[in-house]
């Protein structure tokens, strides 16, 4: 956008993936408050939770993935690992379980 700006980088992209994944799993946004300044403070401080009943049936591994992605700072060694986990999660959740759910509904 600006010629001398370096942009956001991979850490922000991974954080955004964590927010999107949270929303896809629970159907709700991780950060919400009716007072906008409170919501912005929660975003800046990384304050969110995994409330019932939306997260009751979600595996600990999936919650760990969302938590790791949603950190404000990622360890450099975790980035390739997280990229692979995201790919696996997308394939597993939306291809494998999608087919399984389609068969169980017929």
Secondary structure, DSSP 8 states (H G I E B T S, - for coil): --TT-----HHHHHHHHHHHHHHHHHSS-SS--SSHHHHHHHHHHT-----TTTTTTS-HHHHHHHHHHT-SS--TTHHHHHHHHHHHHHHIIIIIHHHHHHHHH-
